[in-house]
Amino acid sequence: MALEIHEVRPAVITGTLCNELEEYLRFRHLFRGLYGFELETEKMAPLFERIDPVFAELEKQIAVFLQTLADLAKGIEGKVDHDN
């Protein structure tokens, strides 16, 4: 999602946000493989403290991406209408 695919789509999220989300993916992987009593609260605390701003940034970047797609679609529609 952090990679632009030339002539297909822009990046959905920034590399910075991708790195932050990867921390949550690692936690998910760890959580699924362990029992709850084996988790260390002090290691999880930073993830819990940042979840709201990280999620807000994800929502913002997805909204920008969707708007970009909508703008591209309008441009394509206008080109098709203009060509006819």
HTML snippet that shows the backbone in 3Dmol.js (N, CA, C, O; Angstrom):
<script src="https://3Dmol.org/build/3Dmol-min.js"></script>
<div id="view" style="width:600px;height:400px;position:relative"></div>
<script>
const pdb = `
ATOM      1  N   MET A   1       0.808  -1.188   0.000  1.00  0.00           N
ATOM      2  CA  MET A   1       0.000   0.000   0.000  1.00  0.00           C
ATOM      3  C   MET A   1       0.856   1.259   0.000  1.00  0.00           C
ATOM      4  O   MET A   1       0.375   2.333  -0.363  1.00  0.00           O
ATOM      5  N   ALA A   2       2.102   1.143   0.397  1.00  0.00           N
ATOM      6  CA  ALA A   2       2.973   2.311   0.465  1.00  0.00           C
ATOM      7  C   ALA A   2       3.721   2.546  -0.849  1.00  0.00           C
ATOM      8  O   ALA A   2       4.477   3.509  -0.977  1.00  0.00           O
ATOM      9  N   LEU A   3       3.510   1.674  -1.806  1.00  0.00           N
ATOM     10  CA  LEU A   3       4.199   1.814  -3.088  1.00  0.00           C
ATOM     11  C   LEU A   3       3.269   2.376  -4.152  1.00  0.00           C
ATOM     12  O   LEU A   3       2.116   1.963  -4.280  1.00  0.00           O
ATOM     13  N   GLU A   4       3.793   3.320  -4.904  1.00  0.00           N
ATOM     14  CA  GLU A   4       3.070   3.807  -6.071  1.00  0.00           C
ATOM     15  C   GLU A   4       3.254   2.787  -7.189  1.00  0.00           C
ATOM     16  O   GLU A   4       4.357   2.283  -7.401  1.00  0.00           O
ATOM     17  N   ILE A   5       2.201   2.492  -7.882  1.00  0.00           N
ATOM     18  CA  ILE A   5       2.292   1.622  -9.051  1.00  0.00           C
ATOM     19  C   ILE A   5       2.123   2.530 -10.262  1.00  0.00           C
ATOM     20  O   ILE A   5       1.018   2.968 -10.583  1.00  0.00           O
ATOM     21  N   HIS A   6       3.234   2.802 -10.922  1.00  0.00           N
ATOM     22  CA  HIS A   6       3.270   3.766 -12.021  1.00  0.00           C
ATOM     23  C   HIS A   6       2.174   3.484 -13.046  1.00  0.00           C
ATOM     24  O   HIS A   6       2.008   2.358 -13.513  1.00  0.00           O
ATOM     25  N   GLU A   7       1.452   4.510 -13.373  1.00  0.00           N
ATOM     26  CA  GLU A   7       0.365   4.477 -14.352  1.00  0.00           C
ATOM     27  C   GLU A   7      -0.804   3.576 -13.944  1.00  0.00           C
ATOM     28  O   GLU A   7      -1.659   3.254 -14.768  1.00  0.00           O
ATOM     29  N   VAL A   8      -0.836   3.173 -12.679  1.00  0.00           N
ATOM     30  CA  VAL A   8      -1.955   2.371 -12.181  1.00  0.00           C
ATOM     31  C   VAL A   8      -2.629   3.083 -11.015  1.00  0.00           C
ATOM     32  O   VAL A   8      -3.826   3.367 -11.050  1.00  0.00           O
ATOM     33  N   ARG A   9      -1.827   3.371  -9.966  1.00  0.00           N
ATOM     34  CA  ARG A   9      -2.380   4.046  -8.808  1.00  0.00           C
ATOM     35  C   ARG A   9      -1.262   4.685  -7.997  1.00  0.00           C
ATOM     36  O   ARG A   9      -0.121   4.226  -8.033  1.00  0.00           O
ATOM     37  N   PRO A  10      -1.591   5.748  -7.262  1.00  0.00           N
ATOM     38  CA  PRO A  10      -0.601   6.314  -6.343  1.00  0.00           C
ATOM     39  C   PRO A  10      -0.484   5.440  -5.096  1.00  0.00           C
ATOM     40  O   PRO A  10      -1.286   4.529  -4.891  1.00  0.00           O
ATOM     41  N   ALA A  11       0.496   5.718  -4.286  1.00  0.00           N
ATOM     42  CA  ALA A  11       0.605   5.022  -3.001  1.00  0.00           C
ATOM     43  C   ALA A  11      -0.634   5.343  -2.174  1.00  0.00           C
ATOM     44  O   ALA A  11      -1.134   6.467  -2.208  1.00  0.00           O
ATOM     45  N   VAL A  12      -1.117   4.378  -1.447  1.00  0.00           N
ATOM     46  CA  VAL A  12      -2.294   4.579  -0.599  1.00  0.00           C
ATOM     47  C   VAL A  12      -1.878   5.275   0.690  1.00  0.00           C
ATOM     48  O   VAL A  12      -2.566   6.180   1.163  1.00  0.00           O
ATOM     49  N   ILE A  13      -0.753   4.852   1.257  1.00  0.00           N
ATOM     50  CA  ILE A  13      -0.248   5.432   2.497  1.00  0.00           C
ATOM     51  C   ILE A  13       1.229   5.765   2.328  1.00  0.00           C
ATOM     52  O   ILE A  13       1.886   5.275   1.409  1.00  0.00           O
ATOM     53  N   THR A  14       1.741   6.601   3.221  1.00  0.00           N
ATOM     54  CA  THR A  14       3.156   6.962   3.179  1.00  0.00           C
ATOM     55  C   THR A  14       4.017   5.847   3.762  1.00  0.00           C
ATOM     56  O   THR A  14       3.524   4.971   4.472  1.00  0.00           O
ATOM     57  N   GLY A  15       5.283   5.895   3.457  1.00  0.00           N
ATOM     58  CA  GLY A  15       6.217   4.927   4.020  1.00  0.00           C
ATOM     59  C   GLY A  15       6.295   5.027   5.533  1.00  0.00           C
ATOM     60  O   GLY A  15       6.454   4.018   6.219  1.00  0.00           O
ATOM     61  N   THR A  16       6.183   6.247   6.056  1.00  0.00           N
ATOM     62  CA  THR A  16       6.220   6.449   7.505  1.00  0.00           C
ATOM     63  C   THR A  16       5.057   5.740   8.182  1.00  0.00           C
ATOM     64  O   THR A  16       5.244   5.039   9.176  1.00  0.00           O
ATOM     65  N   LEU A  17       3.856   5.923   7.644  1.00  0.00           N
ATOM     66  CA  LEU A  17       2.694   5.257   8.215  1.00  0.00           C
ATOM     67  C   LEU A  17       2.810   3.746   8.048  1.00  0.00           C
ATOM     68  O   LEU A  17       2.433   2.992   8.944  1.00  0.00           O
ATOM     69  N   CYS A  18       3.317   3.312   6.934  1.00  0.00           N
ATOM     70  CA  CYS A  18       3.522   1.874   6.702  1.00  0.00           C
ATOM     71  C   CYS A  18       4.408   1.278   7.794  1.00  0.00           C
ATOM     72  O   CYS A  18       4.114   0.206   8.324  1.00  0.00           O
ATOM     73  N   ASN A  19       5.491   1.976   8.126  1.00  0.00           N
ATOM     74  CA  ASN A  19       6.388   1.490   9.180  1.00  0.00           C
ATOM     75  C   ASN A  19       5.676   1.403  10.524  1.00  0.00           C
ATOM     76  O   ASN A  19       5.871   0.451  11.279  1.00  0.00           O
ATOM     77  N   GLU A  20       4.843   2.409  10.820  1.00  0.00           N
ATOM     78  CA  GLU A  20       4.104   2.373  12.084  1.00  0.00           C
ATOM     79  C   GLU A  20       3.110   1.215  12.106  1.00  0.00           C
ATOM     80  O   GLU A  20       2.972   0.527  13.118  1.00  0.00           O
ATOM     81  N   LEU A  21       2.425   1.006  10.994  1.00  0.00           N
ATOM     82  CA  LEU A  21       1.453  -0.086  10.941  1.00  0.00           C
ATOM     83  C   LEU A  21       2.127  -1.445  11.030  1.00  0.00           C
ATOM     84  O   LEU A  21       1.543  -2.393  11.554  1.00  0.00           O
ATOM     85  N   GLU A  22       3.347  -1.549  10.526  1.00  0.00           N
ATOM     86  CA  GLU A  22       4.074  -2.815  10.618  1.00  0.00           C
ATOM     87  C   GLU A  22       4.303  -3.228  12.064  1.00  0.00           C
ATOM     88  O   GLU A  22       4.338  -4.420  12.374  1.00  0.00           O
ATOM     89  N   GLU A  23       4.462  -2.241  12.961  1.00  0.00           N
ATOM     90  CA  GLU A  23       4.615  -2.561  14.383  1.00  0.00           C
ATOM     91  C   GLU A  23       3.354  -3.255  14.907  1.00  0.00           C
ATOM     92  O   GLU A  23       3.438  -4.190  15.704  1.00  0.00           O
ATOM     93  N   TYR A  24       2.191  -2.791  14.454  1.00  0.00           N
ATOM     94  CA  TYR A  24       0.934  -3.400  14.877  1.00  0.00           C
ATOM     95  C   TYR A  24       0.764  -4.793  14.258  1.00  0.00           C
ATOM     96  O   TYR A  24       0.195  -5.689  14.881  1.00  0.00           O
ATOM     97  N   LEU A  25       1.256  -4.964  13.044  1.00  0.00           N
ATOM     98  CA  LEU A  25       1.203  -6.288  12.425  1.00  0.00           C
ATOM     99  C   LEU A  25       2.084  -7.282  13.185  1.00  0.00           C
ATOM    100  O   LEU A  25       1.710  -8.438  13.380  1.00  0.00           O
ATOM    101  N   ARG A  26       3.256  -6.814  13.609  1.00  0.00           N
ATOM    102  CA  ARG A  26       4.140  -7.690  14.396  1.00  0.00           C
ATOM    103  C   ARG A  26       3.466  -8.068  15.714  1.00  0.00           C
ATOM    104  O   ARG A  26       3.543  -9.215  16.155  1.00  0.00           O
ATOM    105  N   PHE A  27       2.800  -7.082  16.341  1.00  0.00           N
ATOM    106  CA  PHE A  27       2.090  -7.364  17.579  1.00  0.00           C
ATOM    107  C   PHE A  27       0.983  -8.383  17.337  1.00  0.00           C
ATOM    108  O   PHE A  27       0.809  -9.313  18.125  1.00  0.00           O
ATOM    109  N   ARG A  28       0.240  -8.215  16.260  1.00  0.00           N
ATOM    110  CA  ARG A  28      -0.844  -9.144  15.937  1.00  0.00           C
ATOM    111  C   ARG A  28      -0.293 -10.554  15.774  1.00  0.00           C
ATOM    112  O   ARG A  28      -0.867 -11.520  16.277  1.00  0.00           O
ATOM    113  N   HIS A  29       0.817 -10.658  15.072  1.00  0.00           N
ATOM    114  CA  HIS A  29       1.440 -11.968  14.863  1.00  0.00           C
ATOM    115  C   HIS A  29       1.840 -12.585  16.208  1.00  0.00           C
ATOM    116  O   HIS A  29       1.601 -13.767  16.456  1.00  0.00           O
ATOM    117  N   LEU A  30       2.447 -11.774  17.062  1.00  0.00           N
ATOM    118  CA  LEU A  30       2.857 -12.245  18.383  1.00  0.00           C
ATOM    119  C   LEU A  30       1.642 -12.638  19.215  1.00  0.00           C
ATOM    120  O   LEU A  30       1.636 -13.692  19.852  1.00  0.00           O
ATOM    121  N   PHE A  31       0.623 -11.801  19.210  1.00  0.00           N
ATOM    122  CA  PHE A  31      -0.581 -12.042  20.007  1.00  0.00           C
ATOM    123  C   PHE A  31      -1.264 -13.337  19.602  1.00  0.00           C
ATOM    124  O   PHE A  31      -1.726 -14.096  20.454  1.00  0.00           O
ATOM    125  N   ARG A  32      -1.328 -13.586  18.310  1.00  0.00           N
ATOM    126  CA  ARG A  32      -1.989 -14.808  17.835  1.00  0.00           C
ATOM    127  C   ARG A  32      -1.207 -16.055  18.215  1.00  0.00           C
ATOM    128  O   ARG A  32      -1.779 -17.139  18.327  1.00  0.00           O
ATOM    129  N   GLY A  33       0.101 -15.908  18.415  1.00  0.00           N
ATOM    130  CA  GLY A  33       0.926 -17.060  18.721  1.00  0.00           C
ATOM    131  C   GLY A  33       1.139 -17.310  20.205  1.00  0.00           C
ATOM    132  O   GLY A  33       1.693 -18.338  20.596  1.00  0.00           O
ATOM    133  N   LEU A  34       0.694 -16.358  21.038  1.00  0.00           N
ATOM    134  CA  LEU A  34       0.905 -16.488  22.482  1.00  0.00           C
ATOM    135  C   LEU A  34      -0.425 -16.512  23.213  1.00  0.00           C
ATOM    136  O   LEU A  34      -1.465 -16.131  22.675  1.00  0.00           O
ATOM    137  N   TYR A  35      -0.363 -16.958  24.419  1.00  0.00           N
ATOM    138  CA  TYR A  35      -1.527 -16.825  25.300  1.00  0.00           C
ATOM    139  C   TYR A  35      -1.456 -15.449  25.947  1.00  0.00           C
ATOM    140  O   TYR A  35      -0.364 -14.920  26.155  1.00  0.00           O
ATOM    141  N   GLY A  36      -2.591 -14.870  26.264  1.00  0.00           N
ATOM    142  CA  GLY A  36      -2.652 -13.523  26.825  1.00  0.00           C
ATOM    143  C   GLY A  36      -1.763 -13.304  28.032  1.00  0.00           C
ATOM    144  O   GLY A  36      -1.226 -12.209  28.196  1.00  0.00           O
ATOM    145  N   PHE A  37      -1.587 -14.303  28.884  1.00  0.00           N
ATOM    146  CA  PHE A  37      -0.790 -14.121  30.098  1.00  0.00           C
ATOM    147  C   PHE A  37       0.705 -14.024  29.800  1.00  0.00           C
ATOM    148  O   PHE A  37       1.481 -13.656  30.682  1.00  0.00           O
ATOM    149  N   GLU A  38       1.120 -14.344  28.591  1.00  0.00           N
ATOM    150  CA  GLU A  38       2.539 -14.266  28.236  1.00  0.00           C
ATOM    151  C   GLU A  38       2.936 -12.898  27.683  1.00  0.00           C
ATOM    152  O   GLU A  38       4.126 -12.629  27.520  1.00  0.00           O
ATOM    153  N   LEU A  39       1.967 -12.032  27.391  1.00  0.00           N
ATOM    154  CA  LEU A  39       2.262 -10.713  26.845  1.00  0.00           C
ATOM    155  C   LEU A  39       2.850  -9.811  27.921  1.00  0.00           C
ATOM    156  O   LEU A  39       2.464  -9.883  29.088  1.00  0.00           O
ATOM    157  N   GLU A  40       3.791  -8.960  27.513  1.00  0.00           N
ATOM    158  CA  GLU A  40       4.438  -8.048  28.450  1.00  0.00           C
ATOM    159  C   GLU A  40       3.847  -6.659  28.267  1.00  0.00           C
ATOM    160  O   GLU A  40       3.999  -6.037  27.216  1.00  0.00           O
ATOM    161  N   THR A  41       3.170  -6.185  29.306  1.00  0.00           N
ATOM    162  CA  THR A  41       2.459  -4.905  29.244  1.00  0.00           C
ATOM    163  C   THR A  41       3.384  -3.755  28.879  1.00  0.00           C
ATOM    164  O   THR A  41       3.008  -2.896  28.082  1.00  0.00           O
ATOM    165  N   GLU A  42       4.576  -3.719  29.440  1.00  0.00           N
ATOM    166  CA  GLU A  42       5.484  -2.592  29.183  1.00  0.00           C
ATOM    167  C   GLU A  42       5.920  -2.537  27.715  1.00  0.00           C
ATOM    168  O   GLU A  42       6.241  -1.459  27.214  1.00  0.00           O
ATOM    169  N   LYS A  43       5.936  -3.654  27.034  1.00  0.00           N
ATOM    170  CA  LYS A  43       6.286  -3.655  25.616  1.00  0.00           C
ATOM    171  C   LYS A  43       5.098  -3.268  24.738  1.00  0.00           C
ATOM    172  O   LYS A  43       5.272  -2.754  23.633  1.00  0.00           O
ATOM    173  N   MET A  44       3.898  -3.519  25.238  1.00  0.00           N
ATOM    174  CA  MET A  44       2.689  -3.208  24.466  1.00  0.00           C
ATOM    175  C   MET A  44       2.224  -1.766  24.673  1.00  0.00           C
ATOM    176  O   MET A  44       1.537  -1.213  23.814  1.00  0.00           O
ATOM    177  N   ALA A  45       2.584  -1.158  25.784  1.00  0.00           N
ATOM    178  CA  ALA A  45       2.093   0.175  26.138  1.00  0.00           C
ATOM    179  C   ALA A  45       2.302   1.213  25.028  1.00  0.00           C
ATOM    180  O   ALA A  45       1.371   1.960  24.728  1.00  0.00           O
ATOM    181  N   PRO A  46       3.486   1.289  24.407  1.00  0.00           N
ATOM    182  CA  PRO A  46       3.657   2.299  23.345  1.00  0.00           C
ATOM    183  C   PRO A  46       2.682   2.101  22.179  1.00  0.00           C
ATOM    184  O   PRO A  46       2.232   3.076  21.578  1.00  0.00           O
ATOM    185  N   LEU A  47       2.359   0.863  21.860  1.00  0.00           N
ATOM    186  CA  LEU A  47       1.404   0.607  20.784  1.00  0.00           C
ATOM    187  C   LEU A  47       0.020   1.114  21.169  1.00  0.00           C
ATOM    188  O   LEU A  47      -0.662   1.737  20.355  1.00  0.00           O
ATOM    189  N   PHE A  48      -0.393   0.855  22.388  1.00  0.00           N
ATOM    190  CA  PHE A  48      -1.701   1.312  22.844  1.00  0.00           C
ATOM    191  C   PHE A  48      -1.759   2.828  22.923  1.00  0.00           C
ATOM    192  O   PHE A  48      -2.785   3.428  22.602  1.00  0.00           O
ATOM    193  N   GLU A  49      -0.669   3.452  23.346  1.00  0.00           N
ATOM    194  CA  GLU A  49      -0.631   4.915  23.470  1.00  0.00           C
ATOM    195  C   GLU A  49      -0.726   5.605  22.115  1.00  0.00           C
ATOM    196  O   GLU A  49      -1.258   6.712  22.028  1.00  0.00           O
ATOM    197  N   ARG A  50      -0.229   4.984  21.070  1.00  0.00           N
ATOM    198  CA  ARG A  50      -0.202   5.612  19.737  1.00  0.00           C
ATOM    199  C   ARG A  50      -1.354   5.191  18.836  1.00  0.00           C
ATOM    200  O   ARG A  50      -1.478   5.713  17.728  1.00  0.00           O
ATOM    201  N   ILE A  51      -2.198   4.266  19.273  1.00  0.00           N
ATOM    202  CA  ILE A  51      -3.212   3.712  18.365  1.00  0.00           C
ATOM    203  C   ILE A  51      -4.154   4.780  17.817  1.00  0.00           C
ATOM    204  O   ILE A  51      -4.479   4.751  16.630  1.00  0.00           O
ATOM    205  N   ASP A  52      -4.600   5.720  18.646  1.00  0.00           N
ATOM    206  CA  ASP A  52      -5.542   6.730  18.167  1.00  0.00           C
ATOM    207  C   ASP A  52      -4.930   7.635  17.092  1.00  0.00           C
ATOM    208  O   ASP A  52      -5.544   7.817  16.040  1.00  0.00           O
ATOM    209  N   PRO A  53      -3.741   8.208  17.320  1.00  0.00           N
ATOM    210  CA  PRO A  53      -3.172   9.043  16.254  1.00  0.00           C
ATOM    211  C   PRO A  53      -2.788   8.257  14.998  1.00  0.00           C
ATOM    212  O   PRO A  53      -2.911   8.771  13.886  1.00  0.00           O
ATOM    213  N   VAL A  54      -2.330   7.029  15.167  1.00  0.00           N
ATOM    214  CA  VAL A  54      -1.979   6.210  14.001  1.00  0.00           C
ATOM    215  C   VAL A  54      -3.236   5.898  13.191  1.00  0.00           C
ATOM    216  O   VAL A  54      -3.221   5.989  11.964  1.00  0.00           O
ATOM    217  N   PHE A  55      -4.317   5.532  13.869  1.00  0.00           N
ATOM    218  CA  PHE A  55      -5.561   5.230  13.174  1.00  0.00           C
ATOM    219  C   PHE A  55      -6.120   6.480  12.497  1.00  0.00           C
ATOM    220  O   PHE A  55      -6.622   6.402  11.376  1.00  0.00           O
ATOM    221  N   ALA A  56      -6.037   7.625  13.163  1.00  0.00           N
ATOM    222  CA  ALA A  56      -6.503   8.890  12.564  1.00  0.00           C
ATOM    223  C   ALA A  56      -5.707   9.210  11.305  1.00  0.00           C
ATOM    224  O   ALA A  56      -6.274   9.656  10.308  1.00  0.00           O
ATOM    225  N   GLU A  57      -4.406   8.986  11.344  1.00  0.00           N
ATOM    226  CA  GLU A  57      -3.568   9.243  10.161  1.00  0.00           C
ATOM    227  C   GLU A  57      -3.909   8.265   9.042  1.00  0.00           C
ATOM    228  O   GLU A  57      -3.923   8.647   7.872  1.00  0.00           O
ATOM    229  N   LEU A  58      -4.181   7.021   9.385  1.00  0.00           N
ATOM    230  CA  LEU A  58      -4.584   6.040   8.383  1.00  0.00           C
ATOM    231  C   LEU A  58      -5.890   6.474   7.714  1.00  0.00           C
ATOM    232  O   LEU A  58      -6.007   6.429   6.489  1.00  0.00           O
ATOM    233  N   GLU A  59      -6.853   6.886   8.504  1.00  0.00           N
ATOM    234  CA  GLU A  59      -8.124   7.353   7.941  1.00  0.00           C
ATOM    235  C   GLU A  59      -7.905   8.550   7.012  1.00  0.00           C
ATOM    236  O   GLU A  59      -8.490   8.622   5.932  1.00  0.00           O
ATOM    237  N   LYS A  60      -7.062   9.482   7.442  1.00  0.00           N
ATOM    238  CA  LYS A  60      -6.771  10.678   6.641  1.00  0.00           C
ATOM    239  C   LYS A  60      -6.137  10.292   5.304  1.00  0.00           C
ATOM    240  O   LYS A  60      -6.543  10.787   4.252  1.00  0.00           O
ATOM    241  N   GLN A  61      -5.144   9.410   5.350  1.00  0.00           N
ATOM    242  CA  GLN A  61      -4.437   9.043   4.122  1.00  0.00           C
ATOM    243  C   GLN A  61      -5.327   8.234   3.185  1.00  0.00           C
ATOM    244  O   GLN A  61      -5.219   8.373   1.966  1.00  0.00           O
ATOM    245  N   ILE A  62      -6.187   7.408   3.719  1.00  0.00           N
ATOM    246  CA  ILE A  62      -7.122   6.667   2.868  1.00  0.00           C
ATOM    247  C   ILE A  62      -8.116   7.627   2.227  1.00  0.00           C
ATOM    248  O   ILE A  62      -8.468   7.462   1.059  1.00  0.00           O
ATOM    249  N   ALA A  63      -8.574   8.630   2.978  1.00  0.00           N
ATOM    250  CA  ALA A  63      -9.494   9.631   2.419  1.00  0.00           C
ATOM    251  C   ALA A  63      -8.829  10.400   1.273  1.00  0.00           C
ATOM    252  O   ALA A  63      -9.459  10.657   0.247  1.00  0.00           O
ATOM    253  N   VAL A  64      -7.561  10.763   1.450  1.00  0.00           N
ATOM    254  CA  VAL A  64      -6.823  11.456   0.377  1.00  0.00           C
ATOM    255  C   VAL A  64      -6.694  10.549  -0.840  1.00  0.00           C
ATOM    256  O   VAL A  64      -6.883  10.997  -1.971  1.00  0.00           O
ATOM    257  N   PHE A  65      -6.375   9.289  -0.618  1.00  0.00           N
ATOM    258  CA  PHE A  65      -6.244   8.331  -1.711  1.00  0.00           C
ATOM    259  C   PHE A  65      -7.566   8.189  -2.470  1.00  0.00           C
ATOM    260  O   PHE A  65      -7.585   8.211  -3.701  1.00  0.00           O
ATOM    261  N   LEU A  66      -8.662   8.045  -1.735  1.00  0.00           N
ATOM    262  CA  LEU A  66      -9.975   7.906  -2.381  1.00  0.00           C
ATOM    263  C   LEU A  66     -10.341   9.165  -3.168  1.00  0.00           C
ATOM    264  O   LEU A  66     -10.925   9.079  -4.248  1.00  0.00           O
ATOM    265  N   GLN A  67      -9.999  10.330  -2.623  1.00  0.00           N
ATOM    266  CA  GLN A  67     -10.269  11.572  -3.352  1.00  0.00           C
ATOM    267  C   GLN A  67      -9.432  11.640  -4.620  1.00  0.00           C
ATOM    268  O   GLN A  67      -9.905  12.099  -5.660  1.00  0.00           O
ATOM    269  N   THR A  68      -8.196  11.184  -4.534  1.00  0.00           N
ATOM    270  CA  THR A  68      -7.326  11.148  -5.716  1.00  0.00           C
ATOM    271  C   THR A  68      -7.923  10.239  -6.788  1.00  0.00           C
ATOM    272  O   THR A  68      -7.930  10.585  -7.969  1.00  0.00           O
ATOM    273  N   LEU A  69      -8.420   9.084  -6.373  1.00  0.00           N
ATOM    274  CA  LEU A  69      -9.059   8.182  -7.337  1.00  0.00           C
ATOM    275  C   LEU A  69     -10.300   8.827  -7.952  1.00  0.00           C
ATOM    276  O   LEU A  69     -10.534   8.707  -9.154  1.00  0.00           O
ATOM    277  N   ALA A  70     -11.086   9.504  -7.135  1.00  0.00           N
ATOM    278  CA  ALA A  70     -12.285  10.177  -7.649  1.00  0.00           C
ATOM    279  C   ALA A  70     -11.901  11.259  -8.652  1.00  0.00           C
ATOM    280  O   ALA A  70     -12.547  11.411  -9.689  1.00  0.00           O
ATOM    281  N   ASP A  71     -10.856  12.003  -8.343  1.00  0.00           N
ATOM    282  CA  ASP A  71     -10.386  13.048  -9.263  1.00  0.00           C
ATOM    283  C   ASP A  71      -9.887  12.441 -10.570  1.00  0.00           C
ATOM    284  O   ASP A  71     -10.156  12.971 -11.648  1.00  0.00           O
ATOM    285  N   LEU A  72      -9.164  11.337 -10.473  1.00  0.00           N
ATOM    286  CA  LEU A  72      -8.689  10.658 -11.681  1.00  0.00           C
ATOM    287  C   LEU A  72      -9.863  10.152 -12.511  1.00  0.00           C
ATOM    288  O   LEU A  72      -9.850  10.258 -13.737  1.00  0.00           O
ATOM    289  N   ALA A  73     -10.873   9.606 -11.848  1.00  0.00           N
ATOM    290  CA  ALA A  73     -12.050   9.103 -12.565  1.00  0.00           C
ATOM    291  C   ALA A  73     -12.762  10.239 -13.284  1.00  0.00           C
ATOM    292  O   ALA A  73     -13.205  10.072 -14.420  1.00  0.00           O
ATOM    293  N   LYS A  74     -12.877  11.387 -12.635  1.00  0.00           N
ATOM    294  CA  LYS A  74     -13.502  12.551 -13.281  1.00  0.00           C
ATOM    295  C   LYS A  74     -12.708  12.973 -14.502  1.00  0.00           C
ATOM    296  O   LYS A  74     -13.275  13.337 -15.532  1.00  0.00           O
ATOM    297  N   GLY A  75     -11.376  12.921 -14.375  1.00  0.00           N
ATOM    298  CA  GLY A  75     -10.518  13.289 -15.496  1.00  0.00           C
ATOM    299  C   GLY A  75     -10.695  12.332 -16.663  1.00  0.00           C
ATOM    300  O   GLY A  75     -10.706  12.751 -17.821  1.00  0.00           O
ATOM    301  N   ILE A  76     -10.833  11.066 -16.364  1.00  0.00           N
ATOM    302  CA  ILE A  76     -11.052  10.048 -17.412  1.00  0.00           C
ATOM    303  C   ILE A  76     -12.411  10.252 -18.046  1.00  0.00           C
ATOM    304  O   ILE A  76     -12.542  10.203 -19.269  1.00  0.00           O
ATOM    305  N   GLU A  77     -13.434  10.482 -17.218  1.00  0.00           N
ATOM    306  CA  GLU A  77     -14.787  10.715 -17.756  1.00  0.00           C
ATOM    307  C   GLU A  77     -14.800  11.933 -18.649  1.00  0.00           C
ATOM    308  O   GLU A  77     -15.403  11.917 -19.722  1.00  0.00           O
ATOM    309  N   GLY A  78     -14.135  12.993 -18.212  1.00  0.00           N
ATOM    310  CA  GLY A  78     -14.088  14.212 -19.016  1.00  0.00           C
ATOM    311  C   GLY A  78     -13.374  14.000 -20.341  1.00  0.00           C
ATOM    312  O   GLY A  78     -13.773  14.555 -21.364  1.00  0.00           O
ATOM    313  N   LYS A  79     -12.322  13.198 -20.320  1.00  0.00           N
ATOM    314  CA  LYS A  79     -11.579  12.904 -21.547  1.00  0.00           C
ATOM    315  C   LYS A  79     -12.432  12.082 -22.495  1.00  0.00           C
ATOM    316  O   LYS A  79     -12.423  12.323 -23.702  1.00  0.00           O
ATOM    317  N   VAL A  80     -13.179  11.103 -21.959  1.00  0.00           N
ATOM    318  CA  VAL A  80     -14.039  10.276 -22.789  1.00  0.00           C
ATOM    319  C   VAL A  80     -15.146  11.127 -23.395  1.00  0.00           C
ATOM    320  O   VAL A  80     -15.437  11.018 -24.586  1.00  0.00           O
ATOM    321  N   ASP A  81     -15.769  11.981 -22.568  1.00  0.00           N
ATOM    322  CA  ASP A  81     -16.822  12.868 -23.077  1.00  0.00           C
ATOM    323  C   ASP A  81     -16.276  13.826 -24.122  1.00  0.00           C
ATOM    324  O   ASP A  81     -16.942  14.107 -25.118  1.00  0.00           O
ATOM    325  N   HIS A  82     -15.068  14.328 -23.900  1.00  0.00           N
ATOM    326  CA  HIS A  82     -14.460  15.289 -24.830  1.00  0.00           C
ATOM    327  C   HIS A  82     -14.097  14.628 -26.152  1.00  0.00           C
ATOM    328  O   HIS A  82     -14.205  15.250 -27.209  1.00  0.00           O
ATOM    329  N   ASP A  83     -13.668  13.373 -26.099  1.00  0.00           N
ATOM    330  CA  ASP A  83     -13.273  12.651 -27.308  1.00  0.00           C
ATOM    331  C   ASP A  83     -14.457  12.277 -28.183  1.00  0.00           C
ATOM    332  O   ASP A  83     -14.280  12.050 -29.380  1.00  0.00           O
ATOM    333  N   ASN A  84     -15.657  12.207 -27.625  1.00  0.00           N
ATOM    334  CA  ASN A  84     -16.839  11.806 -28.408  1.00  0.00           C
ATOM    335  C   ASN A  84     -17.383  12.953 -29.164  1.00  0.00           C
ATOM    336  O   ASN A  84     -18.375  12.806 -29.878  1.00  0.00           O
TER     337      ASN A  84
END
`;
const viewer = $3Dmol.createViewer("view");
viewer.addModel(pdb, "pdb");
viewer.setStyle({}, {cartoon: {color: "spectrum"}});
viewer.zoomTo();
viewer.render();
</script>
